[in-house]
Amino acid sequence: MKPRLVFVHGIGGPRDPGAELDEWLRAAAHGARAAGHSAHLSGLTGGWAADARFAYYGDLFHASGAQGSVSPGPAAGPGAESAEKRVREEELVVELLLEAVDERLTDPSLTPAEVRALRDARARLAPPGAAQGVGAPGRRAVNALTSLMALPGLRSLGGWLSARATATVLGQVARYLNRGEPDDRGVGLDRRIRDRVAACLDHEGPTVVVAHSLGTVVALEALHAHRGEVPLLITLGSPLGVRTAVQPRVRPQPLSTPDSVGRWLNFWDRDDIVAARPELEKFVRPSTSSVRPVTSRIDSDGAWVHPAAKYLAQPAVAGPLVEALTTLADR
């Protein structure tokens, strides 16, 4: 039987799962060629090297009646509960950005222009005597993102159309981690998202999992409940290192490698501001088999480095992926 390959996406707008699967596979093939695995490219893109699946959950964020966004103005909603929920989401986005900016400011290779832009963004996120009340955190996030999106070398946020749109997309992290938005059955948004991932995993044979951005949080939680074999987990541009906004909210605690995972490779790009504090092995506990994440830095060309396809096109990422699939196919 072919090994299962499951891609788990992250934050972003609505997408076509079939088109995304093709794009991720093509990017991995590009990286595999650069890694010296040209003989395996047709198997990867042709579908006979692995049973590849795209675990799509983006529609759950955009379903009719779904709540959640970051707005520079007053929160909309049917009442005080909706307004409070909006503020909590906005505050988490501010925490996420503030920690990401602080982490980048520790980089000694920053140019003076980058330092100025980062400091300006930080001042917008945490101004002295910051305004309180509905909408204030959202305004701070949007204002800070306006600075970051103009930053030379850090235009990784430019894949979205505006600072406000970027803030709304980043708000998906808050919506997942806030464990709310139950459906008619009382099942929260986070559980429904994990169920989408779990449905793609092979519960009888091995599954290789490649997760990106918010998908790294989703995959980690889903794999803790998975009893099948996961010989390789690859995480890309993960926010799991964000100590205040993400780490305390991930389940189960303390953070640890799922026992189903045999190897965990984590990759980050210098210009990917979502991947703050990327060295996951410093705080993720090993599994009962002593497996812990191993982090490597990659450097992509271009202004917009956060997309999964940019990561997958790197030989350091695609090489181990193809090697794992080849080994499993030969078993």
HELIX and SHEET records of a PDB file:
HELIX    1   1 PRO A   17  ALA A   34  1                                  18    
HELIX    2   2 SER A   38  HIS A   40  5                                   3    
HELIX    3   3 LEU A   41  GLY A   46  1                                   6    
HELIX    4   4 GLY A   58  PHE A   61  1                                   4    
HELIX    5   5 ALA A   80  LEU A  105  1                                  26    
HELIX    6   6 PRO A  112  LEU A  125  1                                  14    
HELIX    7   7 ALA A  136  MET A  149  1                                  14    
HELIX    8   8 ARG A  155  GLY A  159  5                                   5    
HELIX    9   9 ALA A  163  LEU A  177  1                                  15    
HELIX   10  10 LEU A  189  CYS A  200  1                                  12    
HELIX   11  11 LEU A  214  HIS A  224  1                                  11    
HELIX   12  12 GLN A  247  ARG A  249  5                                   3    
HELIX   13  13 LEU A  280  LYS A  282  5                                   3    
HELIX   14  14 ALA A  308  LEU A  312  1                                   5    
HELIX   15  15 PRO A  315  ALA A  329  1                                  15    
SHEET    1   A 6 ASP A  51  ALA A  55  0                                        
SHEET    2   A 6 ARG A   4  VAL A   8  1                                        
SHEET    3   A 6 THR A 207  HIS A 212  1                                        
SHEET    4   A 6 LEU A 232  LEU A 236  1                                        
SHEET    5   A 6 TRP A 264  ASP A 269  1                                        
SHEET    6   A 6 PRO A 293  ILE A 298  1                                        
END                                                                             
